Amino acid sequence: DFVFDARCLPNPYYDPLLRPQTGRDQAVVEFIESQEVAVSMLADIRYFIEKWLPCFIRDNRAYLTVAIGCTGGQHRSVYFVEKLAERFRGEYQVLVRHRNL
């Protein structure tokens, strides 16, 4: 239903120490969270979902898919999905799937 593109954000792939890791690993988390633009994008996506999700619920939608894309699907998108799932899991049923892990 919604696709967000994280390719414009700094890429941990280009750091040889971070390359084999994923967005679930602490070093990658710290790298991404040190990037103001990444923190801002995550906040914007979270706000968008918080604002519009109730409308989809009122419309009796059985599910809502939120996809995050990045080059390789290993670092930025994984981080974003994990953080969004963490935010919404307490209120809604959340299913996380990482295609490239």
C-alpha positions in Angstrom: 0.0 0.0 0.0 2.8 2.4 0.9 6.4 2.2 -0.4 9.1 4.5 1.0 12.5 4.8 -0.7 15.6 5.1 1.6 18.2 5.0 -1.1 18.9 8.7 -0.7 20.3 8.2 2.8 24.0 7.5 3.6 24.7 3.9 3.0 26.5 1.7 5.6 27.5 -0.6 2.8 30.4 1.7 1.9 32.0 1.2 5.3 33.9 -2.2 5.1 33.2 -2.9 8.7 29.5 -2.4 8.3 29.1 -4.1 5.0 28.5 -7.6 6.3 26.2 -6.5 9.0 22.5 -5.7 8.8 20.1 -3.0 10.1 19.6 -5.1 13.2 23.2 -4.9 14.3 24.2 -2.2 16.8 27.0 -0.7 14.7 24.7 -0.2 11.8 22.0 1.2 14.1 24.5 3.7 15.4 25.6 4.7 12.0 22.1 5.3 10.7 21.0 7.1 13.9 24.0 9.4 13.6 22.6 10.6 10.2 20.2 13.5 10.8 18.6 13.0 7.5 17.8 9.3 8.3 16.4 10.2 11.7 14.2 12.9 10.0 13.0 10.5 7.3 12.1 7.8 9.9 10.2 10.4 11.9 8.3 11.5 8.8 7.3 8.0 7.8 6.2 7.2 11.4 4.1 10.3 11.6 2.5 9.6 8.2 1.5 6.1 9.3 0.3 7.3 12.7 -1.8 9.9 11.0 -3.4 7.8 8.3 -3.6 4.3 9.8 -6.8 5.1 11.7 -8.5 5.9 8.3 -7.6 2.6 6.9 -8.9 0.8 10.1 -12.2 2.7 9.8 -12.4 1.5 6.2 -12.3 -2.1 7.5 -9.0 -2.9 5.8 -7.8 -6.4 6.7 -4.2 -5.3 6.4 -2.0 -2.5 5.4 1.4 -3.1 3.8 4.2 -0.6 4.4 7.4 -1.3 2.4 10.8 0.3 2.8 13.3 0.0 0.0 17.0 0.6 -0.2 19.9 -0.7 -2.4 20.7 -4.2 -1.3 17.9 -4.4 1.3 20.3 -5.1 4.2 21.0 -2.0 6.1 18.7 1.1 5.9 15.4 -0.6 5.0 16.0 -3.3 7.7 16.6 -0.6 10.3 13.6 1.4 9.3 11.3 -1.7 9.3 12.5 -2.8 12.7 12.0 0.6 14.2 8.5 1.0 12.7 7.5 -2.5 13.9 8.8 -1.6 17.3 6.7 1.5 17.4 3.4 -0.1 16.2 3.7 -3.6 17.6 2.1 -2.7 20.9 -1.1 -1.3 19.3 -1.5 -3.4 16.2 -0.6 -6.8 14.8 2.6 -6.4 12.9 4.3 -8.8 10.6 7.9 -8.1 9.6 9.4 -9.6 6.4 12.8 -8.8 5.1 13.1 -10.0 1.5 16.9 -9.8 1.4 18.0 -11.2 4.8 
